[in-house]
Amino acid sequence: MIVAGREMSVTEAVHSRSSKRAFLGKPVDADLVRRLLATAARSPSGGNLQPWHVHVLGGDELARFKALMQQKMAADPRGDGPGYDIYPAGLHDPYHTRRARCGEDMYGTMGIGRDDKKARTMFLAGNFQFWGAPVGMFFSVDRRMGPPQWSDLGMYIQTLMLLAREAGLDSCPQEAWTLWHRTVADFIGLPEGQMLFCGLALGYADPAHPVNRLRTDRAPLAEFAVFRGI
């Protein structure tokens, strides 16, 4: 992406990236998507295992999947049951407070109050339409892999999102898809030995939607970093 006559720096990509939850219908060039995915494969992985697997949906296939999800959610909005726990049980502070504030800040951008359960539920249902993005992705990892390889997958996804920013695109990583992991696996033909980790919406963010103004805060450096001899 060209910023003020120059290419976007990595720092600018990091600062400008945020999870967007409303996208324009503007299509994304298929060759660009392929380039982003291929370039992201330069991400580090222990022993160069490269444990990431990606399924990409667009066009008619994405439309067919979204129609299926509408039918599934109408029949039972609870989903298939989670394939893993997104958050640990008994989430304690400061993590519990951070999560709660993120949610309240997000709904606050749209004027949705704490007690408006219907509006909150309707908004969250957009997760399972990829927030209107023209490209949807699913990431999986071999079930025999362990936490280090899940970390490798996370680095791949982060690299992809930063490359997307450089290209003028936005994204939203979606762990919520684990609630429909069986439905997703059946649709994309995910092998039994592969475990779905998350989805990702990719496209051009809708600048007019209030939710895209959300900027979650970050803890100060002194709260999470210890320096010795430097």
C-alpha positions in Angstrom: 0.0 0.0 0.0 1.3 3.5 -0.8 1.1 5.9 2.1 1.8 9.5 1.3 3.8 8.5 -1.8 5.7 5.7 -0.2 5.2 2.1 0.8 3.7 1.3 4.2 6.2 0.4 6.8 5.9 -2.7 9.1 5.3 -0.3 12.0 2.5 1.4 10.2 0.9 -2.0 9.3 1.1 -3.0 13.0 -0.5 0.2 14.2 -3.2 0.4 11.5 -4.2 -3.3 11.8 -7.4 -3.9 13.9 -10.1 -6.5 13.7 -12.8 -5.2 11.3 -16.3 -6.4 11.7 -18.0 -4.8 8.7 -16.8 -5.1 5.2 -17.7 -3.7 1.8 -18.8 -6.0 -1.0 -15.8 -4.9 -3.1 -14.1 -8.0 -4.5 -10.5 -8.9 -3.7 -8.2 -9.9 -6.5 -7.7 -13.7 -6.4 -4.0 -13.4 -7.4 -3.4 -11.0 -4.6 -4.9 -13.4 -2.1 -2.6 -16.1 -3.4 0.5 -13.9 -3.2 -0.4 -12.9 0.4 -0.7 -16.5 1.5 2.5 -17.5 -0.3 4.5 -14.6 1.1 3.2 -15.3 4.7 4.7 -18.7 4.5 8.1 -17.0 5.2 6.8 -16.9 8.8 9.1 -18.7 11.3 8.2 -22.2 12.6 10.2 -24.4 14.9 12.3 -26.8 12.9 10.7 -25.3 9.8 7.7 -27.6 10.2 5.4 -25.0 8.6 2.4 -26.6 10.3 -0.2 -24.3 8.9 -3.1 -25.3 6.6 -5.5 -22.9 4.9 -8.8 -23.3 3.1 -10.0 -20.2 1.2 -13.6 -19.5 0.2 -14.8 -16.8 -2.2 -17.3 -16.2 -5.0 -20.0 -18.8 -5.4 -18.4 -21.2 -2.9 -18.5 -18.6 -0.2 -22.1 -17.7 -1.0 -23.0 -21.4 -0.8 -21.3 -21.7 2.6 -22.9 -18.6 4.0 -26.3 -19.8 2.9 -25.7 -23.1 4.7 -24.7 -21.2 7.8 -27.9 -19.2 7.7 -29.9 -22.5 7.6 -27.8 -24.0 10.4 -28.1 -21.0 12.7 -31.9 -20.8 12.1 -32.2 -24.5 13.1 -29.9 -24.3 16.2 -27.9 -21.1 16.9 -25.8 -22.9 19.6 -23.7 -24.6 16.9 -21.8 -27.8 17.0 -20.3 -27.2 20.4 -16.7 -25.9 20.7 -13.8 -27.9 19.3 -11.6 -26.3 22.0 -12.0 -23.7 24.8 -11.4 -20.2 23.4 -10.7 -18.9 26.9 -9.6 -20.9 30.0 -12.2 -21.6 32.7 -12.3 -19.1 35.5 -10.5 -16.4 33.5 -8.9 -14.2 36.1 -7.6 -10.6 36.1 -6.2 -8.8 34.4 -7.4 -11.0 31.5 -11.0 -11.1 32.6 -11.2 -7.3 32.8 -9.5 -6.8 29.4 -12.0 -9.2 27.8 -15.0 -7.5 29.4 -13.8 -4.1 28.4 -13.2 -5.1 24.8 -16.8 -6.3 24.5 -18.3 -3.3 26.1 -16.2 -0.9 24.0 -17.2 -2.8 20.9 -20.9 -2.7 21.6 -20.5 0.9 22.7 -19.4 2.0 19.2 -22.9 0.9 18.0 -24.9 2.1 21.0 -25.9 -1.4 22.0 -26.5 -1.5 25.8 -25.4 -4.3 28.2 -29.0 -5.4 28.6 -29.9 -5.5 24.9 -29.2 -9.3 24.5 -31.1 -9.5 21.2 -29.1 -6.8 19.5 -25.9 -8.3 20.8 -26.8 -11.8 19.6 -27.8 -10.4 16.2 -24.6 -8.6 15.8 -22.4 -11.6 16.8 -24.2 -13.7 14.2 -22.3 -11.6 11.6 -19.3 -13.7 12.7 -20.7 -16.6 10.8 -21.2 -14.6 7.6 -17.5 -13.4 7.7 -18.8 -9.9 8.6 -19.8 -9.5 4.9 -16.2 -9.9 3.6 -15.7 -11.2 0.1 -13.0 -13.7 1.2 -13.2 -16.2 4.1 -10.4 -18.4 5.3 -10.1 -21.3 7.7 -6.9 -22.3 9.4 -6.2 -25.7 10.7 -3.3 -27.7 12.3 -2.5 -31.4 12.5 -4.1 -32.9 15.7 -0.8 -34.5 16.5 0.9 -31.2 16.9 1.4 -29.4 20.2 1.4 -25.9 21.6 4.6 -24.8 19.8 3.1 -25.6 16.5 -0.1 -23.7 17.4 2.2 -20.8 18.1 3.7 -21.2 14.6 0.2 -21.1 13.1 -0.5 -17.9 15.0 2.7 -16.3 13.6 1.6 -17.3 10.1 -1.8 -15.6 10.6 -0.3 -12.5 12.1 2.1 -12.2 9.2 -0.7 -12.6 6.7 -2.8 -9.9 8.4 0.2 -7.4 8.3 0.8 -8.2 4.6 -2.9 -7.6 4.0 -2.6 -4.2 5.6 0.4 -3.4 3.3 -1.9 -4.3 0.4 -4.7 -2.0 1.6 -6.8 -4.8 2.9 -8.3 -5.4 6.3 -9.1 -8.6 8.2 -10.7 -10.1 11.3 -9.4 -13.3 12.8 -12.3 -15.4 14.2 -11.8 -18.1 16.8 -15.7 -18.2 17.1 -15.7 -20.6 14.2 -14.7 -23.4 16.6 -18.4 -23.3 17.6 -19.2 -24.7 14.2 -16.1 -26.8 13.7 -18.0 -29.9 12.4 -20.0 -27.9 9.9 -16.9 -26.2 8.6 -15.0 -29.5 8.4 -17.7 -31.1 6.4 -18.1 -28.2 4.0 -14.4 -27.8 3.2 -13.5 -31.5 3.4 -11.1 -31.1 6.4 -9.4 -34.4 7.0 -10.1 -36.0 10.4 -6.5 -35.5 11.4 -6.8 -31.8 11.0 -8.2 -29.5 13.8 -9.9 -26.3 12.9 -8.3 -23.3 14.7 -10.0 -20.2 13.4 -11.5 -18.4 10.5 -10.4 -15.1 9.0 -12.5 -12.5 7.1 -10.5 -10.6 4.5 -11.5 -7.6 2.4 -12.0 -3.9 2.4 -13.4 -2.6 5.7 -16.6 -0.4 5.6 -15.3 3.0 6.8 -18.9 4.1 7.5 -19.7 1.4 10.0 -19.3 2.5 13.6 -17.9 -0.8 14.8 -14.8 -0.3 12.7 -13.9 2.7 14.8 -13.1 0.4 17.7 -9.5 0.6 18.8 -8.8 -1.6 21.8 -6.2 -0.4 24.3 -2.9 -2.1 25.1 -1.2 -2.5 28.5 1.9 -0.3 29.0 5.3 -1.9 28.4 6.2 -1.9 32.1 3.2 -4.2 32.8 4.4 -7.1 30.6 8.1 -6.7 30.1 11.1 -7.2 32.4 14.5 -5.9 31.4 17.8 -7.0 32.8 21.2 -5.7 31.7 19.6 -3.6 29.0 
